[in-house]
Amino acid sequence: MIEDEAVGARIAQIRKTRGLTQAQLSQKAHVGRAYLARVESGDASASTVWLAQVAQALGVDSSRLSGPQDSAEQLHQLVPTIRRALASTDLYDDGIELLPLDQLRRQVVQLGEWRRDTKYDKIGAILPDLVEQLLTAGQEHGEPAYALLADAYRAGNTLAHKLGYSDLSLTAMDRMEWAADRSGDPLLVATSHYLRAAALARIGAGKHALRLLDRTMIAVEPLIATDGNAAAVWTALHMRAGVIAASLADKSASEEHLSEAAKVAAGVGDRVVYETVVGPTNVKLHQIAAQVDLLQPGKALKTAETVDFTDRIAAERQTYFHLDVARAHLLNKRPDEAIEELYTSRVLAPQHFRASATVKNTIRAAAAQQRRASSSLRALANYAGIED
């Protein structure tokens, strides 16, 4: 792990070969100069969205900055499964023994639970066959089957981006939007845009993502008066916009979006709507992520103190919380506290921990701050697949 070149060192090296100063790169990438300096020095851990912006400005793929993202072997073996599930939308098996729609619905619900609990291997075990069933069911049952298919493609997107395959993630989003359009449900279409915005941000297209979210929020807002779920979707769109704006160092836009999300979330409550975690608690989690990206670690930690997980919040969301708190501690140069949060994240979602680029970046940043990597940090690095 100690020999593994840190993300900040890679950025600095490529920046210098491009003849760019930190100020020039920050302006070109639309990120904060102070945060760039902290990442390059190893005092801050970069998020995947932030890294995508910098990579685009440097003219390299983000994997060039974050290093190899190979996951544990059993997770890496899921990639062929994802490709098969996303291969086509029009090659139906006429000889398939189609399961009843209610049974398919139960499988899709289970898929969503596994996705939120980061049980990626379980998703991979059933996804291709389930997609094939739902494609055929769409021919017979129409809109209800396509709505389920959209959720199945969403699970494929989760596997793709967790394992670091941006191309597959975008393909999954194409498939999800295709199915959502055929579901007859405008809120499902809006949810697909919510996910596409994240996929765009991960490849450095944050401004495009914000334009998509703004357009979608305009379309959803009139539905709030007549559809109880519209407010939840509208809140989710604002949360995503707030985090993406923060990664672009746009403090006012980030705070405005998250403030709007908080106002409506109180009436929405902590729950899952359209397979998306929404509510006041999740707004706080997004606020913490944004505050870290805006170089406000004290504010992020203060917000973290108000988070209460007594109501069941998905393991995926909880592990993001602990990762962002770890990033805040690193900004305060407190690697020991960051390591404690990393351990909690690992316990909550071990498969997410193994696959996450943010985890690897945070571990490397913690190592840079410790004069000598502790045994606990080395153990975390080994678990995450970072060679010692």
Secondary structure, DSSP 8 states (H G I E B T S, - for coil): --SS--HHHHHHHHHHHTT--HHHHHHHHTS-HHHHHHHHHTSS---HHHHHHHHHHHTS-HHHHH------HHHHTTHHHHHHHTS-SS---TT-----HHHHHHHHHHHHHHHHTT-HHHHHHHHHHHHHHHHHHHHHH-HHHHHHHHHHHHHHHHHHHHTT-HHHHHHHHHHHHHHHHTTT-HHHHHHHHHHHHHHHHHTT-HHHHHHHHHHHHHHHGGGGGT-TTHHHHHHHHHHHHHHHHHHTT-HHHHHHHHHHHHHHHHHH-SEEETTEEESHHHHHHHHHHHHHHTT-HHHHHHHHHT----S---HHHHHHHHHHHHHHHHHTT-HHHHHHHHHHHHHH-HHHHHH-HHHHHHHHHHHHHSSS--HHHHHHHHHTT---
